[in-house]
Amino acid sequence: MNRILLLVLIVAVFWQSCTQKDKTETAAEDQISYSEIRANFENLPREYGVNCWWWWLNGNVNKAAITKDLEAMKSKNFQGAMIFDAGGHNQRGNKDIPKGPLYGSDEWNELFVFALDEAKRLGLTMGFNIQSGWNLGGPRVTPEYAAKQLTFSETKVEGGKTVSMKLEQPFTRDDFYKDITILAFPLKETGKTDVVITDLDYKLGFHELGGSAPDCRFLLFNDPEKEKVDGEENYTINKDEIVQLDAFVSEDGTLNWEAPAGNWNIMRVGYTCTEAEVSTSSGDWQGLVLDYMSEEAFDFYWNDVVEPIFEAAGDHVGTTLKYMETDSWECGGMNWTDKFAQEFTDYRGYDVTNYLPVVAGYIVDDVNTSNAFLADFRKTLADLVAEKHYKRFQEYAHQYNMGVQPESAGPHAGPMDGIKNYGYNDIVMSEFWAPSPHRPRDENRFFLKQASSAAHIYGIKIVGAESFTTIGPHWNDELWHDQKSSFDHEICAGLNRMYFHTFTCSPLEMGLPGQEYFAGTHVNPQVTWWNQSGPFIDYMQRVQAVVQEGKFVADVLYYYGDHVPNVFPYKHSDPAGVMPGYDYDVTDETIFLQLKVNDGKVVVPGGIEYNVLVLPDHKVLSLAVLEKLEELVNQGATVIGSKPEGSISLVRGEAANEEFQTLADKMWGSDTSAEGTKSYGAGKVVWGVTAREYLSSQDVAPDFAVKGNTSTTDFDYIHYTIGKTQVYFVSNQTAEKQKITAAFRVSGLHPELWDANTGEIRDALAFKQTDGKTEVPLTLEPYGSVMVVFNAPIPADRQGVETRNYPEYKTLATIDGEWELFFDPEWGGPGKVVFPELADWSKSDDQGIKYYSGKVDYTKTFNLDFAPGKGADYFLQLETVKDVGIAEVTVNGKYKGIIWTKPFRVNISDVLQEGENTLEITVVNSWFNRVAGDEILEDQKKYTSTNIVISNDFLGRKRPEINLEPSGLLGPVTIRESVWENN
């Protein structure tokens, strides 16, 4: 028997060691190599392709349009698409379009399955939004399953007698009302106060706080400037004097109670539906918003809506159909659900009931106590949203080998904790906007930092974004200026897969440009420049092919608190004072409590290590976080932050406050100086300095720096490691050409320059290694970018052999004078015309030119009065191309390709010749001017058909006039030679 047991043990140990070996080998195999990354950069596998929100507007799609769009996506190497049925065609003053099948109907499902069949044929990965429009809800969501909010009524009575009366039912919506409790409390003269709880509706979660990830920490406190209101009378009440009357109230709301002496307020507290409804949905897919805090509500919705779609999709589920989506929170507030009272006790450890008079504005015990309760209340809302909605969504998805990618973390500041929600996502999704009148400022356009931090923290690979969203003029996109600059900005914030917003499906019978969504950068086969879009799309795919495989490098982890709403803004908000030169991630309490320390560095579950941990400046921590902080510092972590003053919470009662102060005093001591350091265990706490100042003081060199430039906005970067390879993406965020010397915190590796626009990879021959850094001269064109990749080992004292990595461009000839142009008559053009010189089409007196949209062929014969030298490089430079900024070039009959970025330069060395040369340039502008012309010239022939009304502004108001988009080749057009010699 013992021999058998011994044999079993030996086999078990052997199996365990083999299993561990297999896991190790699998991990090693999963780690991509430098050669694979390089091959992907050059060959662009589809898995790294761009994606899109594929709008099915008002359900108005058909099989021919589906095939057209999917084949178009395939032609541009898209990774896949997210089917998004929605309305929005007639918002902001735009026109109606025909109504198609209702979302989820048999007819709609037939189109959906056809799309999946076609996607499978074409090798595209598909996802879908699990409703029409947003927020999650719909026509069959009954009040039982709809979003809820608190409601109350009050009745003043005199005590010392029997009170018998029918209590007024509180305000009720959708014929739904349920009681929570009936409370009575004395209103005493000694409790009268002129102080109110400020911003109470926001503190109770009745409303969102805005759509641009606002700082919500003010909700933790009372605002001294608003807390006293002239003429208003309020009461402070004693929690222990509150009486629960539920036992004395009949089912019909009649109260029979022997009221003690005094003046009493009877408060009937219950809940009803919120006013929120589904937004931007197709046809009849209207209805109530789902209760995001109820598992039962999500179960109902899943079984009612999603399961039938899955049944129709059959074997596509989990194969061709891989992801599900819901859009960002834009449904206002919700603050109760059927099981909330018990859930609150489970999460917070105390009873919610006697704090409910706060709902009516009463101060329970004191202002600080009331605000602490409200903080706990909102935190519970966020816990329920995360665990009863997004977690439930993911659990269902995983049963079908599906993933979820909801926009679950803002930027609309609903009752949520963004990082906590992201923990239940398989792809973390955010959004960023191209410049538009609706969101002109960076802080209102860029929101990726929170999403990428979540991916780094949880170890999630894909950081996605609804990309290039706009609300404003349509078809006015200048790719190099608006889209590329925005994409690069968010790559530096951690983006690694963009989803075009938006790619609208438009049946051929809708004409051109066809039906379009009211918002977004329009990218689809209907746009004038679709056939020329390849290089622009390839650029983004090349970048994604590298950054999707990298491990992020940062020095700082910033903790932004446990308050709710808890959503983080854009990278350049930089609350820890990291920039320029260093990078950071952000985290919330959920992850904070899982942090570890390794050799003095703070480590997140995803494995990334940070030199320092930074606390928020509002000096509020939960006791749980402070206790974890003590553990981390004791184990060797360095923490930057002022001594915390308290915890705005009632969790663990009065004793928690004493524990908090004792522990804070223990860690920070009694030093009240503005700046200081205190050792504690193996680590230390530091205060009064920014993270950047501290790292610099510890001789931690900036990870990236531009010599002579300290701006945080002119240049940006992100750093990844891929094995031992170091990858930096560097972006010029200005519209000017920049010559810089960039210093990277790398030594002993040779720098390479990877150009994602052309796919070119070359060694940097000019570089300097010094003090653990490598300095590399770079020339970045307007909104230009480059990947600087360090891979091949070299001695740490080896220096570059050249002084520059980029040539200058010497102008040899300017091609001026007459040009022959061809404006297609099919689109209202005059055919062949001669321009005496390059000019803006929109300034022409000829209406066929002024309002023209589409391709125009330029032809020019010019003489070169010198023989091009052998071995020299010659370039054609167009300099200014409007409005999209796309041109195709042919020289002497040889096609030289498409150019789409400043300075619109193409190598023509192999075709340029002495004497006569023929230059053919095709310029494509957007639909804007032709659609505008068709609106302005009411009595003339219409060339376009669309629901979009150009004459409306972004709010849907009629504009006094339409300013046309400058269009055409504006030049100057020059022949240039690259020169490498020093001037």
Buried (B, 14 or more C-beta within 10 A) or exposed (E): EEEEEEEEEEEEEEEEEEEEEEEEEEEEEEEBEBEBBBBBBEEBEBEBBBBBBBBBBBBBBBBEBBBBBBBBBBBBBBBBBBBBBBBBBBBBBBEEBEBBBBBBBEEBBEBBBBBBBBBBEBEBBBBBBBBBBBBBBBBBBEBBBBBBBBBBBBBEBEBEEEBEEEBEBBEBBEEBBEBBBBBBBBBBEEBEBEBBBBBBEBBBBBBBBBBBBBBBBBBBBBEEEEBEEEEEEBBBBBBEBBBEBEEBBEEEBEBEBEBEEBEBBBBBBBBBBBBBBBBBBBBBBBBBBBBBBBBBBBEBBBEBBBEBBBEBBEEBBBBBBBBBBBBBBBBBBBBBBBBBBEBBBEBBEBEBBBBBBBBBBBBBBEBEBBBBBBBBBBBBBBBBBBBBBBBBBBBBBEEBEBBBBBBBBBBBBBBBBBBBBBBBBBBBBBBBBBBBEBBEEBBBBBBBBBBBBBBBBBEBEBBBBBBBBBBBBBBBBBBBBBBBBBBBBBBBBBBBBBBBBBBBBBBEEBBBBBBBBBBBBBBBBBBBBBBBBBBBBBBBBBBBBBBBBBBBBBBBBBBBBBBBBBBBBBBBBBBBBBBBBBBBBBBBBBBBBEBBBEEBBBBBBBEBBBBBBBBBEBEBBBBBBBBBBBBBBBBBBBBBBBBBEBBBBBBBEEEBBEBBBEBBEEBBEEEEEEEBBBEBBEBBBBBBBBBBBBBBEEEBBBBBBBEEBEEBEBBBBBBBEBBEBBBBBBBBBBEEEBEBBBBBBBBBBBBBBBBBBEBEBEEBBBBBBEEEBBBBBBBBBBBBBBBBBBBEEBEEEEEBEEEBBBBBBEEBBEBBEEBBBBBBEEBBBBEEBEBEEBBBBBEBEEBBBBBBBBBBBBBBEBEBEEEBEEEEBBBBBBBBBBBBBBBBBBBBEEEBEBBBBBBBBBBBBEBBEEEEBEBBBBBBBBBBBBBBBBBBBEEEEBBBBBBBBBBBBBEBEEEEEBEBBBBBBBBEBBBBBBEEEEE
